[in-house]
């Protein structure tokens, strides 16, 4: 029962009435103050700490982020290993990729008769193509973790024209793969994941170099003129 109700029920002495009135006023003020505080708290927005978020990655970016750090062998070491598999061979293609499920280890020359085991499916490998003096392309697969060759195989589908085209390209390429990579990485610092001797749309001989930047996992492809080392084209794959 409130103090005001008690006062109405019986007629207390004035001093008691005053004390009661004062006490009631104090309680009323406290109640009003609490109500105002509660209303203010309810009206105020909840204080939250912003969650740390990272930019969302596309499927290709996520794939690069997962694959590239797993490769412990750099492109130049993989290239040197591949070229050694073919006497007087020259690199024409190199690509960092995942080992397919059907990958099998095969002996080659001068690889030992007992080949190194193939990496587990999905593990990183360097897939290289090395041309012999007569233009025959040899596929050389290298474990990108330990640097060991696990497969060497000559392309069985090449004809004489195909081989001649390869020898012509290599004869006209004045720039080495290493020079082309220096031109590309001079523009963009990152991890080289691909090198390819090819022709562009204008039928100019180029080295196509892929560079992945590890801060955003974008891939930049540079077309480097194989005759003079000039960068002809730069394309950033932001997907």
NORDA-V489581 format. One record per residue. RES is the residue in one small letter. SS is DSSP state (H for helix, E for strand, L for the rest). PHI is phi in radians with two decimals (999 if undefined). OMEGA is omega in whole degrees, -180 to 180 (* if undefined). Layout:
# NORDA-V489581
RES,SS,PHI,OMEGA
RES,SS,PHI,OMEGA
This chain:
# NORDA-V489581
x,L,999,-178
x,L,-1.33,179
x,H,-1.13,180
x,H,-1.16,178
x,H,-1.20,179
x,H,-1.15,179
x,H,-1.16,-179
x,H,-1.27,-176
x,H,-1.32,179
x,L,-2.51,-174
x,L,-1.69,-177
x,L,-1.31,176
x,L,-1.12,-175
x,H,-1.06,-177
x,H,-1.11,180
x,H,-1.15,-179
x,H,-1.10,180
x,H,-1.13,179
x,H,-1.05,-179
x,H,-1.13,-180
x,H,-1.10,179
x,H,-1.11,179
x,H,-1.08,180
x,H,-1.13,180
x,H,-1.12,180
x,H,-1.11,179
x,H,-1.11,-179
x,H,-1.13,178
x,H,-1.11,179
x,H,-1.11,-180
x,H,-1.12,179
x,H,-1.10,180
x,H,-1.08,179
x,H,-1.10,-179
x,H,-1.14,180
x,H,-1.13,179
x,H,-1.10,180
x,H,-1.10,180
x,H,-1.13,-180
x,H,-1.15,179
x,H,-1.13,-179
x,H,-1.19,-178
x,H,-1.33,-177
x,L,-1.24,178
x,L,-1.19,-180
x,L,-1.14,179
x,L,-1.48,-179
x,L,-2.17,176
x,L,-1.60,-179
x,L,-1.01,180
x,L,-1.33,177
x,L,-1.26,-179
x,L,-2.15,176
x,L,-1.98,180
x,L,-1.00,180
x,L,-1.22,-179
x,L,-1.78,173
x,L,-1.29,180
x,H,-1.09,180
x,H,-1.19,178
x,H,-1.11,179
x,H,-1.10,178
x,H,-1.13,179
x,H,-1.14,-180
x,H,-1.07,-180
x,H,-1.41,-172
x,H,-1.50,-170
x,H,-1.01,-179
x,H,-1.13,-179
x,H,-1.35,180
x,L,-1.40,-179
x,L,-1.65,-180
x,L,-1.79,-179
x,L,-1.30,-176
x,H,-1.07,-176
x,H,-1.21,176
x,H,-1.21,177
x,H,-1.14,180
x,H,-1.10,-180
x,H,-1.10,179
x,H,-1.14,-178
x,H,-1.13,-178
x,H,-1.11,179
x,H,-1.14,-178
x,L,-1.32,-177
x,L,-2.14,-179
x,L,-0.96,-179
x,L,0.94,-179
x,L,-1.42,177
x,E,-2.31,-178
x,E,-1.22,174
x,E,-2.12,-177
x,E,-2.78,176
x,E,-2.65,-177
x,E,-2.56,173
x,E,-1.48,-177
x,E,-2.64,176
x,E,-1.55,178
x,L,-1.22,-180
x,L,-1.24,-178
x,L,-1.15,-177
x,L,-1.64,-179
x,L,-1.15,178
x,L,-2.26,178
x,L,-1.44,179
x,E,-2.34,178
x,L,-1.29,177
x,L,-2.41,178
x,L,-2.10,9
x,L,-1.63,177
x,L,-1.10,179
x,L,-1.12,-178
x,L,-1.12,176
x,L,-1.74,-174
x,L,-1.27,173
x,L,-1.27,-179
x,L,-1.15,177
x,L,-1.26,176
x,L,-1.10,178
x,L,-1.18,180
x,L,-0.94,180
x,L,1.61,178
x,L,-1.29,-178
x,E,-1.29,174
x,E,-2.45,171
x,E,-1.76,177
x,E,-1.74,-176
x,E,-2.01,171
x,E,-2.21,-177
x,E,-2.15,-179
x,E,-1.68,172
x,L,-1.36,-178
x,L,-1.05,-179
x,L,-1.52,179
x,L,1.61,177
x,L,-1.22,180
x,E,-1.54,176
x,E,-1.97,175
x,E,-1.47,180
x,E,-2.20,180
x,E,-1.86,-174
x,E,-2.20,175
x,E,-1.12,-176
x,L,-1.37,178
x,L,-1.71,-178
x,L,-1.88,176
x,L,1.37,-177
x,L,-1.65,177
x,E,-1.33,178
x,E,-2.07,177
x,E,-2.75,173
x,E,-2.38,-176
x,E,-2.67,177
x,E,-1.34,178
x,L,-1.22,-177
x,L,-1.43,-173
x,L,-1.75,-180
x,L,-1.33,171
x,L,-1.91,-176
x,H,-1.08,179
x,H,-1.15,179
x,H,-1.08,-179
x,H,-1.15,179
x,H,-1.13,178
x,H,-1.08,180
x,H,-1.14,-180
x,H,-1.13,177
x,H,-1.14,180
x,H,-1.08,-178
x,H,-1.15,178
x,H,-1.20,-179
x,H,-1.60,-179
x,L,-1.42,-180
x,L,-1.43,179
x,L,-1.72,177
x,L,-1.43,175
x,H,-1.02,180
x,H,-1.09,179
x,H,-1.18,178
x,H,-1.13,179
x,H,-1.14,178
x,H,-1.09,178
x,H,-1.13,-179
x,H,-1.25,-178
x,H,-1.28,171
x,L,-1.22,177
x,L,-1.59,-177
x,L,-2.35,177
x,L,-1.42,-180
x,L,3.07,-178
x,E,-1.76,179
x,E,-1.34,-179
x,E,-2.08,180
x,E,-2.88,176
x,E,-2.46,-176
x,E,-2.59,175
x,E,-1.55,-173
x,E,-2.70,173
x,E,-2.02,177
x,L,-1.51,-177
x,L,-1.12,178
x,L,-1.57,180
x,L,1.07,173
x,L,-1.66,-179
x,E,-1.29,-176
x,E,-2.36,162
x,E,-1.78,176
x,E,-1.64,-175
x,E,-2.13,177
x,E,-1.75,179
x,E,-2.20,179
x,E,-1.81,177
x,L,-1.61,-172
x,L,-1.47,176
x,L,-1.48,180
x,L,-2.31,177
x,L,1.09,170
x,L,-1.42,176
x,E,-2.00,177
x,E,-1.92,179
x,E,-1.85,178
x,E,-1.93,171
x,E,-1.72,-177
x,E,-1.91,180
x,E,-1.01,-176
x,L,-1.30,-180
x,L,-1.68,-176
x,L,-2.29,176
x,L,1.44,179
x,L,-1.35,176
x,E,-1.37,-178
x,E,-1.64,-175
x,E,-2.72,176
x,E,-2.35,-179
x,E,-2.27,179
x,E,-1.73,176
x,E,-1.58,-178
x,L,-1.63,179
x,L,-1.37,*
